[in-house]
Amino acid sequence: MPPAAWYLPPAGRRRGQAEAPALQALSIGFFHIDIAEVQTAEGKLYLFVGIDRTSKFAVTQLVDKADRRTAWEFLEHLLKAVPYRIHTILTDNGI
């Protein structure tokens, strides 16, 4: 091992800092859903995104306005597009 002056701790940790607790293993089917406003030359659009935390499978939908109806339609689109069972959906409630 090189002299202590040359030692670099593993990325994400400093010397003397405790190891971060291991992340709980998540089973496939845990989706995080979010929405983003997209500015275009024609005006505003809204991008709904759903990403599985384990497999990174992603589903997107671009809509003209973001309201309860388009959110519901995105959920229906997500359920049809995902080829496996979704057991959890995480959102930030539009905040």
C-alpha positions in Angstrom: 0.0 0.0 0.0 1.3 3.5 -0.8 2.3 5.9 2.0 -0.6 7.4 3.9 0.0 10.8 2.2 -0.9 9.2 -1.1 -3.8 7.2 0.1 -7.2 8.1 -1.4 -10.3 6.8 0.3 -13.0 5.1 -1.8 -15.2 7.5 -3.8 -18.0 8.9 -1.7 -16.3 8.4 1.7 -13.7 10.4 3.6 -11.1 9.0 5.9 -12.7 8.3 9.3 -16.2 8.5 7.9 -18.4 5.4 8.6 -19.6 3.4 5.7 -23.1 4.2 4.5 -25.7 1.6 5.3 -26.4 -0.8 2.5 -29.4 0.1 0.4 -32.3 -2.3 0.8 -32.6 -4.6 -2.2 -35.7 -3.6 -4.2 -37.6 -6.1 -6.2 -38.5 -5.3 -9.8 -41.8 -3.4 -10.1 -41.0 -0.4 -7.8 -41.7 2.7 -10.0 -40.9 6.3 -9.3 -43.1 8.7 -11.3 -42.4 12.4 -11.9 -43.4 15.2 -14.3 -41.3 17.9 -15.9 -42.3 21.1 -17.8 -40.7 21.2 -21.2 -40.3 24.5 -23.1 -40.5 24.3 -26.9 -40.7 26.8 -29.7 -44.5 26.2 -29.8 -45.0 26.6 -26.1 -45.1 24.5 -23.0 -45.5 20.7 -22.9 -45.4 18.3 -19.9 -43.4 15.1 -19.7 -44.6 12.3 -17.5 -41.8 9.8 -16.6 -42.0 6.5 -14.8 -38.8 4.6 -14.0 -38.4 1.2 -12.3 -35.8 1.7 -9.5 -34.4 -1.8 -10.0 -34.5 -2.6 -13.8 -34.4 1.1 -14.9 -37.2 0.3 -17.3 -38.6 3.7 -18.3 -42.0 4.9 -19.7 -42.6 8.4 -20.9 -45.5 10.4 -22.3 -45.6 14.0 -23.5 -48.9 15.9 -23.0 -50.2 19.4 -23.7 -51.4 20.0 -20.1 -50.8 18.4 -16.7 -54.0 17.7 -14.8 -55.8 14.8 -13.1 -57.1 13.4 -16.3 -53.7 13.4 -18.1 -52.0 11.9 -14.9 -54.6 9.1 -14.9 -54.0 8.5 -18.6 -50.3 8.3 -17.9 -50.9 5.7 -15.2 -53.0 3.6 -17.6 -50.3 4.0 -20.2 -47.7 2.9 -17.7 -49.6 -0.2 -16.6 -50.1 -1.3 -20.3 -46.4 -0.6 -21.2 -44.7 -2.4 -18.4 -44.3 -6.2 -19.1 -44.3 -7.2 -15.4 -46.3 -6.6 -12.2 -45.9 -3.2 -10.6 -46.1 -3.5 -6.8 -45.3 0.1 -5.8 -45.6 3.6 -7.3 -43.7 6.5 -5.6 -44.6 10.1 -6.4 -43.9 13.5 -4.8 -47.6 14.4 -5.2 -46.8 17.1 -7.8 -44.6 19.1 -5.5 
